[in-house]
């Protein structure tokens, strides 16, 4: 399987606290636990030419992970269109944390994707609400994160095809933290935790969910559907 991790990569270069947590960037932290004998992982960042998302890379990507926060507006629209088309063709997309406001997620959802938020070092308890789902294989009843940014309802997204995880926060809010969608031939998973100022991507449970999600989102090997005017498969006999 071929995975591409896209990371805005701005906080890590300009914020000392974030740089101390992710010295090589969030994309490298994700790559460190995703790369295996049967999964090859490449990374791309905002300031590379074409944001690192070239035609060749897209064609050769089975699953893309997307992390962005402070520079969603800098992502070129023509790149968003290309990623959108690849998802419809079958590429899996995993949108992480503040990627809810990314152009690609908003385009796929067709909504504002807005929410409530608060950064107050709160405990997060992320409950498994669909224990049969492969994304939570190997996870207990919940994942507990000692400190995270709060995201709260209402989360302005379409009703998920599958709701896999729901978070409770120390301040009282709840949030739909693990949501799946199928659009065209592609599969999409939104996964909430991962604020840049916390070491969340080193958490074993969070890593397990992301690894499971990558395998869930990989394309099914089949021909792309055809559309438009179609010849009859069988003979149509004249009526009357």
Backbone as CSV, one residue per row, in Angstrom:
resi,resn,N_x,N_y,N_z,CA_x,CA_y,CA_z,C_x,C_y,C_z
1,UNK,0.831,-1.185,0.000,0.000,0.000,0.000,0.878,1.252,0.000
2,UNK,0.415,2.278,-0.696,1.187,3.519,-0.814,0.440,4.654,-0.118
3,UNK,1.081,5.230,0.897,0.457,6.261,1.723,1.207,7.574,1.550
4,UNK,0.450,8.666,1.455,1.034,10.005,1.405,0.500,10.806,2.592
5,UNK,1.418,11.305,3.424,1.041,12.136,4.567,1.265,13.593,4.190
6,UNK,0.179,14.373,4.192,0.300,15.800,3.909,0.179,16.581,5.206
7,UNK,1.160,17.437,5.450,1.180,18.246,6.663,1.487,19.688,6.287
8,UNK,0.704,20.592,6.831,0.945,22.025,6.626,2.375,22.413,7.021
9,UNK,2.856,21.893,8.112,4.245,22.065,8.590,4.617,23.541,8.786
10,UNK,3.791,24.254,9.517,4.088,25.643,9.864,4.337,25.792,11.363
11,UNK,3.464,25.241,12.186,3.639,25.368,13.638,5.006,24.859,14.083
12,UNK,5.422,23.714,13.532,6.673,23.091,13.960,7.885,23.964,13.635
13,UNK,7.761,24.826,12.638,8.888,25.677,12.234,8.899,27.031,12.937
14,UNK,7.747,27.435,13.491,7.656,28.782,14.050,7.283,28.816,15.533
15,UNK,6.951,27.666,16.119,6.532,27.625,17.511,7.457,26.658,18.251
16,UNK,8.227,27.178,19.188,9.234,26.371,19.883,8.604,25.212,20.647
17,UNK,7.454,25.462,21.269,6.787,24.408,22.030,6.414,23.241,21.119
18,UNK,5.859,23.556,19.958,5.465,22.508,19.012,6.703,21.806,18.460
19,UNK,7.737,22.587,18.162,8.978,22.009,17.629,9.614,21.036,18.608
20,UNK,9.482,21.304,19.906,10.033,20.389,20.905,9.258,19.074,20.952
21,UNK,7.954,19.137,20.674,7.134,17.924,20.677,7.335,17.129,19.393
22,UNK,7.354,17.841,18.260,7.496,17.203,16.944,8.692,17.821,16.206
23,UNK,9.899,17.492,16.624,11.088,18.144,16.063,11.265,17.945,14.552
24,UNK,10.746,16.861,14.031,10.840,16.631,12.583,9.504,16.849,11.883
25,UNK,8.551,17.389,12.595,7.242,17.662,12.022,6.242,16.566,12.325
26,UNK,4.973,16.937,12.355,3.904,15.968,12.597,3.913,14.877,11.538
27,UNK,4.237,15.243,10.309,4.242,14.249,9.228,5.264,13.147,9.488
28,UNK,6.420,13.506,10.033,7.438,12.485,10.322,7.028,11.611,11.512
29,UNK,6.338,12.231,12.480,5.851,11.433,13.619,4.839,10.394,13.151
30,UNK,3.956,10.783,12.241,2.985,9.852,11.682,3.686,8.777,10.846
31,UNK,4.638,9.195,10.055,5.364,8.255,9.201,6.087,7.200,10.041
32,UNK,6.586,7.594,11.192,7.410,6.695,12.007,6.646,5.451,12.463
33,UNK,5.336,5.559,12.663,4.590,4.373,13.101,3.735,3.757,11.996
34,UNK,3.598,4.443,10.861,2.784,3.894,9.771,3.595,3.034,8.807
35,UNK,4.863,3.351,8.649,5.684,2.658,7.658,5.996,1.239,8.120
36,UNK,5.632,0.260,7.306,5.898,-1.145,7.597,6.378,-1.831,6.324
37,UNK,6.590,-3.129,6.397,7.051,-3.870,5.222,6.066,-3.789,4.067
38,UNK,4.769,-3.712,4.379,3.772,-3.694,3.309,3.109,-2.329,3.113
39,UNK,3.594,-1.289,3.811,3.082,0.072,3.625,4.263,1.014,3.402
40,UNK,4.337,1.588,2.212,5.361,2.598,1.942,4.744,3.980,2.178
41,UNK,5.506,4.866,2.813,4.974,6.167,3.220,5.865,7.285,2.682
42,UNK,5.243,8.251,2.017,5.917,9.481,1.612,5.241,10.647,2.320
43,UNK,5.932,11.777,2.376,5.366,12.961,3.013,5.389,14.139,2.044
44,UNK,4.502,15.084,2.288,4.434,16.310,1.486,4.025,17.442,2.415
45,UNK,4.495,18.658,2.126,4.185,19.805,2.975,3.768,20.999,2.128
46,UNK,3.144,21.949,2.784,2.533,23.099,2.121,3.504,23.886,1.253
47,UNK,4.723,24.114,1.724,5.636,25.017,1.030,6.440,24.370,-0.096
48,UNK,6.218,23.088,-0.343,6.835,22.450,-1.504,6.099,22.885,-2.769
49,UNK,6.753,22.805,-3.937,6.046,23.080,-5.197,4.803,22.194,-5.317
50,UNK,3.685,22.793,-5.709,2.396,22.078,-5.775,2.019,21.479,-4.423
51,UNK,2.536,22.081,-3.346,2.308,21.582,-1.979,2.754,20.133,-1.829
52,UNK,3.671,19.706,-2.692,4.157,18.328,-2.645,3.180,17.315,-3.221
53,UNK,2.059,17.807,-3.758,1.019,16.906,-4.279,1.041,16.974,-5.800
54,UNK,1.986,16.286,-6.391,2.107,16.277,-7.848,1.141,15.258,-8.451
55,UNK,0.928,15.377,-9.759,0.072,14.426,-10.470,0.579,12.998,-10.271
56,UNK,1.887,12.821,-10.418,2.480,11.488,-10.300,2.257,10.923,-8.903
57,UNK,2.446,11.748,-7.887,2.245,11.283,-6.522,0.788,10.888,-6.265
58,UNK,-0.130,11.720,-6.746,-1.540,11.435,-6.529,-1.956,10.121,-7.171
59,UNK,-1.534,9.918,-8.396,-1.884,8.694,-9.117,-1.360,7.466,-8.372
60,UNK,-0.230,7.620,-7.699,0.412,6.503,-7.026,0.141,6.470,-5.518
61,UNK,-0.921,7.140,-5.079,-1.281,7.147,-3.662,-2.562,6.360,-3.446
62,UNK,-2.525,5.419,-2.513,-3.718,4.655,-2.147,-4.505,5.346,-1.046
63,UNK,-3.783,5.894,-0.066,-4.425,6.580,1.065,-3.618,7.835,1.385
64,UNK,-4.326,8.957,1.563,-3.688,10.215,1.950,-4.159,10.620,3.341
65,UNK,-3.221,11.073,4.182,-3.548,11.667,5.471,-3.360,13.171,5.354
66,UNK,-4.242,13.950,5.998,-4.213,15.407,5.855,-4.248,16.078,7.216
67,UNK,-3.196,16.884,7.514,-3.162,17.678,8.741,-2.885,19.133,8.365
68,UNK,-3.776,20.025,8.747,-3.578,21.458,8.525,-4.246,22.238,9.630
69,UNK,-3.875,23.527,9.757,-4.465,24.334,10.830,-4.468,25.825,10.513
70,UNK,-3.280,26.428,10.432,-3.203,27.880,10.368,-3.137,28.435,8.945
71,UNK,-3.044,27.583,7.946,-2.852,28.080,6.577,-3.740,27.354,5.569
72,UNK,-4.948,26.997,5.984,-5.872,26.345,5.046,-6.056,27.182,3.787
73,UNK,-6.109,28.516,3.967,-6.381,29.419,2.846,-5.248,29.435,1.823
74,UNK,-4.058,28.966,2.203,-2.928,28.980,1.282,-2.890,27.772,0.347
75,UNK,-3.730,26.795,0.595,-3.765,25.616,-0.274,-4.460,25.999,-1.576
76,UNK,-3.781,25.795,-2.689,-4.293,26.205,-3.994,-5.532,25.395,-4.380
77,UNK,-6.520,26.101,-4.938,-7.783,25.459,-5.289,-7.607,24.345,-6.323
78,UNK,-6.676,24.519,-7.257,-6.523,23.490,-8.294,-5.946,22.193,-7.706
79,UNK,-5.171,22.316,-6.624,-4.675,21.114,-5.945,-5.826,20.423,-5.217
80,UNK,-6.685,21.213,-4.581,-7.859,20.656,-3.904,-8.726,19.895,-4.901
81,UNK,-8.915,20.446,-6.082,-9.727,19.780,-7.105,-9.129,18.432,-7.492
82,UNK,-7.818,18.381,-7.610,-7.162,17.122,-7.980,-7.312,16.073,-6.891
83,UNK,-7.153,16.481,-5.626,-7.313,15.540,-4.518,-8.764,15.061,-4.460
84,UNK,-9.690,15.976,-4.635,-11.118,15.637,-4.628,-11.427,14.585,-5.691
85,UNK,-10.896,14.778,-6.890,-11.151,13.827,-7.971,-10.566,12.457,-7.652
86,UNK,-9.379,12.436,-7.050,-8.755,11.158,-6.705,-9.555,10.420,-5.638
87,UNK,-10.146,11.157,-4.696,-10.994,10.501,-3.699,-12.192,9.859,-4.388
88,UNK,-12.819,10.581,-5.302,-13.974,10.023,-6.016,-13.580,8.795,-6.839
89,UNK,-12.329,8.764,-7.282,-11.842,7.622,-8.063,-11.454,6.433,-7.188
90,UNK,-11.326,6.655,-5.870,-11.032,5.524,-4.999,-9.953,5.724,-3.958
91,UNK,-9.199,6.827,-4.029,-8.159,7.050,-3.026,-8.784,7.288,-1.660
92,UNK,-8.259,6.633,-0.621,-8.738,6.874,0.735,-8.190,8.188,1.273
93,UNK,-8.966,8.851,2.135,-8.535,10.113,2.735,-8.830,10.080,4.229
94,UNK,-7.798,10.340,5.037,-7.944,10.428,6.486,-7.646,11.864,6.891
95,UNK,-8.644,12.542,7.413,-8.522,13.951,7.800,-8.345,14.009,9.305
96,UNK,-7.259,14.641,9.736,-6.865,14.641,11.141,-7.105,15.997,11.803
97,UNK,-7.692,15.965,12.982,-7.845,17.107,13.882,-8.347,18.365,13.166
98,UNK,-7.526,19.430,13.130,-7.972,20.711,12.582,-8.089,20.702,11.065
99,UNK,-7.819,19.568,10.453,-8.099,19.395,9.035,-9.584,19.471,8.731
100,UNK,-10.421,19.536,9.779,-11.865,19.699,9.549,-12.160,20.986,8.788
101,UNK,-11.277,21.999,8.917,-11.467,23.273,8.226,-10.695,23.335,6.904
102,UNK,-10.090,22.244,6.502,-9.352,22.246,5.237,-10.313,22.400,4.069
103,UNK,-9.801,22.941,2.980,-10.624,23.104,1.784,-11.123,21.770,1.262
104,UNK,-10.276,20.740,1.323,-10.677,19.448,0.763,-11.805,18.834,1.594
105,UNK,-11.741,18.920,2.925,-12.796,18.325,3.751,-14.097,19.097,3.585
106,UNK,-14.027,20.420,3.553,-15.230,21.215,3.358,-15.870,20.925,1.997
107,UNK,-15.049,20.745,0.975,-15.581,20.443,-0.354,-16.272,19.077,-0.364
108,UNK,-15.656,18.097,0.270,-16.239,16.757,0.314,-17.517,16.722,1.147
109,UNK,-17.552,17.477,2.249,-18.714,17.468,3.128,-19.830,18.376,2.632
110,UNK,-19.481,19.470,1.949,-20.497,20.409,1.473,-21.096,21.257,2.571
111,UNK,-20.378,21.385,3.705,-20.846,22.177,4.845,-19.691,23.014,5.379
112,UNK,-19.972,23.837,6.394,-18.914,24.685,6.959,-17.903,23.894,7.765
113,UNK,-18.303,22.731,8.313,-17.454,21.900,9.181,-17.017,22.640,10.448
114,UNK,-17.803,23.616,10.875,-17.474,24.412,12.061,-17.825,23.652,13.335
115,UNK,-17.320,24.158,14.469,-17.471,23.475,15.757,-17.112,24.431,16.889
116,UNK,-17.289,23.974,18.117,-16.798,24.719,19.288,-15.404,24.198,19.640
117,UNK,-14.561,25.049,20.262,-13.238,24.583,20.660,-12.777,25.336,21.901
118,UNK,-11.811,24.746,22.598,-11.234,25.362,23.794,-9.917,24.644,24.064
119,UNK,-8.878,25.385,24.356,-7.587,24.775,24.708,-7.327,25.026,26.180
120,UNK,-7.551,23.983,27.018,-7.451,24.154,28.466,-6.865,22.912,29.150
121,UNK,-6.026,22.172,28.432,-5.371,20.983,29.005,-6.377,19.987,29.584
122,UNK,-7.468,19.747,28.847,-8.530,18.886,29.358,-8.293,17.411,29.057
123,UNK,-8.772,16.576,29.969,-8.808,15.147,29.697,-9.843,14.884,28.603
124,UNK,-9.489,13.982,27.682,-10.437,13.526,26.666,-10.612,12.018,26.811
125,UNK,-11.861,11.592,26.853,-12.160,10.169,26.851,-12.957,9.871,25.577
126,UNK,-12.339,9.130,24.685,-12.908,8.855,23.376,-13.519,7.457,23.385
127,UNK,-14.851,7.395,23.372,-15.577,6.134,23.519,-15.801,5.448,22.183
128,UNK,-15.585,4.150,22.162,-15.891,3.336,20.992,-17.397,3.085,20.974
129,UNK,-18.086,3.604,19.949,-19.536,3.420,19.875,-19.934,2.417,18.788
130,UNK,-18.955,1.929,18.033,-19.203,0.851,17.067,-18.092,-0.183,17.227
131,UNK,-18.217,-1.065,18.213,-17.125,-2.009,18.506,-16.895,-3.039,17.406
132,UNK,-17.788,-3.130,16.430,-17.603,-4.081,15.329,-16.769,-3.497,14.197
133,UNK,-16.462,-2.204,14.265,-15.795,-1.551,13.128,-14.298,-1.863,13.107
134,UNK,-13.734,-2.145,11.916,-12.298,-2.471,11.843,-11.379,-1.329,12.262
135,UNK,-11.852,-0.096,12.229,-11.010,1.032,12.631,-10.679,0.982,14.122
136,UNK,-11.516,0.337,14.927,-11.242,0.255,16.370,-10.830,-1.151,16.796
137,UNK,-10.372,-1.946,15.854,-9.846,-3.268,16.211,-8.663,-3.111,17.170
138,UNK,-8.668,-3.870,18.250,-7.571,-3.807,19.216,-7.694,-2.682,20.220
139,UNK,-8.793,-1.915,20.141,-9.037,-0.819,21.082,-10.043,-1.299,22.123
140,UNK,-9.852,-0.902,23.356,-10.816,-1.263,24.402,-12.088,-0.451,24.289
141,UNK,-12.772,-0.245,25.405,-14.028,0.498,25.374,-13.801,1.978,25.078
142,UNK,-12.640,2.493,25.437,-12.359,3.911,25.192,-10.856,4.143,25.135
143,UNK,-10.499,5.306,24.604,-9.117,5.800,24.612,-9.101,7.039,25.491
144,UNK,-8.208,7.096,26.456,-8.120,8.264,27.325,-6.841,9.030,27.041
145,UNK,-6.989,10.329,26.788,-5.866,11.220,26.525,-5.807,12.236,27.666
146,UNK,-4.661,12.337,28.297,-4.545,13.144,29.518,-4.825,14.619,29.262
147,UNK,-4.272,15.171,28.177,-4.472,16.584,27.851,-4.687,16.733,26.349
148,UNK,-5.765,17.417,25.978,-6.037,17.677,24.563,-6.862,18.955,24.424
149,UNK,-6.902,19.484,23.211,-7.800,20.588,22.892,-9.223,20.047,22.814
150,UNK,-10.185,20.817,23.308,-11.575,20.400,23.256,-12.194,20.810,21.923
151,UNK,-12.880,19.870,21.298,-13.802,20.167,20.207,-15.187,19.768,20.699
152,UNK,-16.184,20.634,20.472,-17.521,20.357,20.964,-18.588,20.505,19.905
153,UNK,-19.689,19.820,20.123,-20.853,19.915,19.238,-21.542,21.271,19.407
154,UNK,-22.164,21.771,18.352,-22.502,21.017,17.150,-21.358,21.070,16.138
155,UNK,-21.025,19.901,15.587,-20.052,19.773,14.511,-20.845,19.811,13.202
156,UNK,-20.616,20.833,12.382,-21.434,21.053,11.191,-20.939,20.194,10.023
157,UNK,-21.272,18.924,10.092,-20.957,17.959,9.041,-22.222,17.178,8.713
158,UNK,-22.295,16.560,7.529,-23.416,15.665,7.263,-23.375,14.485,8.231
159,UNK,-24.531,13.870,8.466,-24.564,12.680,9.309,-23.594,11.648,8.750
160,UNK,-22.664,11.140,9.560,-21.684,10.170,9.051,-22.363,8.892,8.561
161,UNK,-21.737,8.248,7.589,-22.191,6.907,7.201,-22.055,5.955,8.391
162,UNK,-20.950,6.126,9.140,-20.718,5.318,10.334,-20.099,6.217,11.400
163,UNK,-20.645,6.168,12.583,-20.070,6.883,13.720,-19.340,5.859,14.572
164,UNK,-18.019,6.014,14.667,-17.177,4.995,15.287,-16.725,5.397,16.690
165,UNK,-16.442,6.683,16.891,-15.906,7.170,18.163,-16.595,8.474,18.563
166,UNK,-16.887,8.597,19.851,-17.467,9.826,20.401,-16.643,10.243,21.608
167,UNK,-16.241,11.514,21.648,-15.412,12.015,22.746,-16.236,12.723,23.813
168,UNK,-15.785,12.552,25.051,-16.240,13.357,26.179,-15.037,14.122,26.702
169,UNK,-15.262,15.392,27.055,-14.181,16.230,27.578,-14.454,16.634,29.020
170,UNK,-13.390,16.908,29.724,-13.448,17.231,31.147,-14.369,18.414,31.443
171,UNK,-14.465,19.353,30.507,-15.337,20.517,30.687,-16.797,20.240,30.421
172,UNK,-17.120,19.036,29.933,-18.516,18.641,29.783,-18.987,18.404,28.368
173,UNK,-18.259,18.878,27.357,-18.708,18.727,25.977,-18.516,17.305,25.454
174,UNK,-19.262,17.003,24.403,-19.072,15.760,23.662,-18.839,16.118,22.195
175,UNK,-18.287,15.132,21.434,-17.952,15.417,20.037,-17.870,14.120,19.248
176,UNK,-18.357,14.155,18.000,-18.244,13.000,17.098,-16.826,12.951,16.550
177,UNK,-15.982,12.127,17.141,-14.543,12.158,16.884,-14.047,11.170,15.847
178,UNK,-14.863,10.196,15.493,-14.452,9.225,14.480,-15.605,8.978,13.533
179,UNK,-15.544,9.567,12.343,-16.661,9.538,11.398,-16.197,9.012,10.046
180,UNK,-16.956,8.107,9.449,-16.608,7.598,8.128,-17.642,8.037,7.094
181,UNK,-17.148,8.161,5.859,-17.987,8.491,4.711,-17.497,7.707,3.505
182,UNK,-18.416,7.434,2.587,-18.059,6.869,1.287,-18.605,7.807,0.222
183,UNK,-17.723,8.328,-0.617,-18.110,9.228,-1.705,-17.479,8.729,-2.990
184,UNK,-18.297,8.560,-4.027,-17.768,7.963,-5.242,-17.229,6.585,-4.923
185,UNK,-15.972,6.333,-5.293,-15.323,5.062,-4.971,-14.399,5.202,-3.759
186,UNK,-14.355,6.390,-3.150,-13.403,6.638,-2.074,-14.003,6.547,-0.692
187,UNK,-13.144,6.253,0.286,-13.538,6.190,1.686,-12.812,7.283,2.468
188,UNK,-13.548,7.933,3.367,-13.031,9.074,4.128,-13.222,8.784,5.616
189,UNK,-12.197,9.096,6.402,-12.308,8.978,7.861,-11.840,10.277,8.480
190,UNK,-12.706,10.900,9.286,-12.301,12.059,10.080,-11.996,11.583,11.492
191,UNK,-10.794,11.966,11.994,-10.347,11.550,13.328,-9.907,12.783,14.093
192,UNK,-10.552,13.069,15.225,-10.433,14.343,15.914,-9.115,14.663,16.625
193,UNK,-8.538,13.763,17.445,-7.399,14.176,18.279,-6.163,14.528,17.453
194,UNK,-5.282,15.362,18.036,-4.030,15.672,17.356,-3.651,17.134,17.342
195,UNK,-4.045,17.889,18.391,-3.639,19.292,18.461,-2.118,19.380,18.567
196,UNK,-1.555,20.360,17.864,-0.098,20.405,17.695,0.683,20.626,18.985
197,UNK,0.059,21.221,20.001,0.804,21.525,21.231,0.737,20.407,22.271
198,UNK,0.201,19.240,21.867,0.168,18.075,22.743,0.799,16.885,22.021
199,UNK,1.403,15.959,22.756,2.089,14.825,22.114,1.131,13.684,21.737
200,UNK,-0.013,14.015,21.225,-1.091,13.044,20.996,-0.698,11.941,20.023
201,UNK,0.102,12.272,19.002,0.428,11.257,17.992,1.476,10.243,18.468
202,UNK,1.898,10.365,19.735,2.737,9.339,20.354,1.889,8.384,21.205
203,UNK,0.606,8.659,21.327,-0.292,7.853,22.141,-0.584,6.541,21.412
204,UNK,-0.386,5.426,22.098,-0.520,4.107,21.479,-1.919,3.869,20.895
205,UNK,-2.952,4.283,21.631,-4.313,4.087,21.143,-4.614,4.916,19.913
206,UNK,-4.155,6.159,19.902,-4.340,7.034,18.740,-3.620,6.460,17.524
207,UNK,-2.395,5.984,17.738,-1.645,5.369,16.643,-2.375,4.152,16.096
208,UNK,-2.938,3.349,16.978,-3.633,2.136,16.540,-4.839,2.471,15.663
209,UNK,-5.601,3.485,16.064,-6.751,3.899,15.257,-6.305,4.362,13.876
210,UNK,-5.246,5.156,13.812,-4.781,5.669,12.519,-4.282,4.531,11.641
211,UNK,-3.550,3.594,12.227,-3.071,2.443,11.446,-4.244,1.620,10.915
212,UNK,-5.228,1.383,11.769,-6.410,0.647,11.329,-7.151,1.399,10.223
213,UNK,-7.242,2.718,10.379,-7.982,3.535,9.405,-7.316,3.514,8.038
214,UNK,-5.989,3.521,8.016,-5.271,3.462,6.742,-5.621,2.175,6.003
215,UNK,-5.645,1.071,6.715,-5.979,-0.201,6.062,-7.449,-0.236,5.629
216,UNK,-8.328,0.340,6.448,-9.751,0.391,6.090,-9.985,1.232,4.837
217,UNK,-9.235,2.324,4.709,-9.484,3.296,3.633,-8.842,2.928,2.306
218,UNK,-7.992,1.908,2.271,-7.315,1.591,1.014,-8.335,1.220,-0.055
219,UNK,-8.028,1.525,-1.311,-8.993,1.301,-2.389,-9.294,-0.176,-2.605
220,UNK,-10.507,-0.432,-3.047,-10.884,-1.758,-3.519,-10.437,-1.856,-4.972
221,UNK,-9.771,-2.925,-5.317,-9.235,-3.071,-6.670,-10.348,-3.508,-7.629
222,UNK,-10.864,-2.544,-8.372,-11.902,-2.825,-9.358,-11.931,-1.679,-10.361
223,UNK,-12.558,-1.920,-11.502,-12.655,-0.880,-12.510,-13.534,0.254,-11.999
224,UNK,-13.188,1.475,-12.412,-14.011,2.626,-12.071,-15.336,2.531,-12.815
225,UNK,-16.417,2.900,-12.165,-17.735,2.842,-12.792,-17.790,3.735,-14.025
226,UNK,-18.596,3.323,-15.015,-18.817,4.139,-16.210,-20.186,4.803,-16.117
227,UNK,-20.326,5.953,-16.782,-21.555,6.731,-16.701,-21.976,7.177,-18.104
228,UNK,-23.130,7.795,-18.192,-23.599,8.315,-19.466,-24.427,7.299,-20.239
229,UNK,-24.629,7.596,-21.518,-25.443,6.726,-22.374,-24.814,5.340,-22.468
230,UNK,-25.635,4.309,-22.284,-25.101,2.947,-22.235,-25.847,2.037,-23.198
231,UNK,-25.095,1.141,-23.831,-25.703,0.133,-24.692,-26.339,-0.950,-23.824
232,UNK,-27.420,-1.538,-24.327,-28.117,-2.582,-23.581,-27.249,-3.824,-23.443
233,UNK,-27.294,-4.444,-22.288,-26.554,-5.682,-22.058,-27.257,-6.847,-22.756
234,UNK,-28.571,-6.810,-22.734,-29.356,-7.849,-23.387,-30.206,-7.233,-24.494
235,UNK,-30.708,-8.077,-25.385,-31.535,-7.602,-26.490,-32.852,-7.067,-25.948
236,UNK,-33.208,-5.907,-26.415,-34.485,-5.306,-26.033,-35.484,-5.574,-27.151
237,UNK,-36.478,-6.376,-26.865,-37.441,-6.774,-27.900,-38.458,-5.678,-28.109
238,UNK,-38.833,-5.457,-29.364,-39.856,-4.439,-29.658,-41.154,-4.717,-28.904
239,UNK,-41.777,-3.705,-28.408,-43.031,-3.833,-27.679,-44.217,-3.553,-28.613
240,UNK,-45.310,-4.305,-28.452,-46.527,-4.052,-29.193,-46.503,-4.649,-30.593
